[in-house]
Amino acid sequence: MTGARLTTGPGPAAGPCPASGPGPVGALLVVGDVVTDVVAVYREPLAPATDTAARIRTLPGGAGANAACWAARTGPAEVRLLARVGVESAGWHERALVDAGVRPKLVIDREEPTGTVVALVGKDAERTFLTDSGASLRLSPDDWAPALLDGAAHLHLSGYLFFADSSRDLALIALRAARARGVPVSVDPASAGFLAALGPERFLAAVARADVLLPNEDEAGLLAGLPESAGVARAAVELSRRVPLVVVTRGAAGALVAEAGRITAEVAAEAAEAVDSTGAGDAFTGGFLAARLAGADPAAAARAGCRAAAVAVTRPGGRP
């Protein structure tokens, strides 16, 4: 792809890989998506062919970017983000990431605008997305640099990357590079709808060397190939036979942790007055990864994720 350049926002120097005991925590590298969210929160049923009153805000978003921001908010590690944006909003997105404590490395696309997601949020706080991926899934192997992993202790890949050929190639290169350095890798499957279109087996084959999988209930059931009646616990167990650590988010029911074919923890959700669930999963991911980098075991990290998610649902949008 042509017409792109790399920008690097200000941030601390890369830290060393983590060691036992007190000391600096290695960096978290997130490779994913930055999008512009248009969030419409409405309280009355949508009225076809006429007006429905709503509170509408334009906010920075994207699953990868949101998770990076929550990790920077909740943990001690330096957080880096590799993503692709359009020239029209690159500066705005970079400033928002830097202000959130993230060190962004944004590839500027001069052919496509930044991706846009319209989030329709009803009075039950559940959301429906209309997604235009724009520049975000145009990340390509040319955008990768091995130095991105220098000092990194963990690589997190947004599942959205796996839904387009170019960004999937980039994700696989990053995954292989991380494993070659002994850096653990996590993946958030991101979208049940896109997973169904791609094919669960194709997705699982692509992430086969990942260490951690972070699906929600719908994604877990789809990936495990089980009927809904089988239950989320069985789906988590089946997936943990393919990826060593699986953490399934369950909204108000909390999270399930499965390791090597068995459930090892069931974590309750934190109480919250939900306004918008748009960023709950991303917040969970960021809180979970930050806690793991700080040395928490999977159950404690899942509790940290639930705490972050409880904060996220109390406000519109997906960022802290």
Secondary structure, DSSP 8 states (H G I E B T S, - for coil): --S--EEE-----------SSSS---EEEEE---EEEEEEE-SS---TTS----EEEEEEE-HHHHHHHHHHHHSSS-EEEEEEEETTTHHHHHHHHHHTTEEEEEEEESSS--EEEEEEE-TTS-EEEEEE-GGGGG--GGG--GGGGTTEEEEEEEGGGGGSHHHHHHHHHHHHHHHHTT--EEEE---HHHHHHH-HHHHHHHTTT-SEE--BHHHHHHHHT--GGG-HHHHHHHHTTTSSEEEEE-GGG-EEEEETTEEEEEE-------S--TTHHHHHHHHHHHHHHTT--HHHHHHHHHHHHHHHTTSSSS--
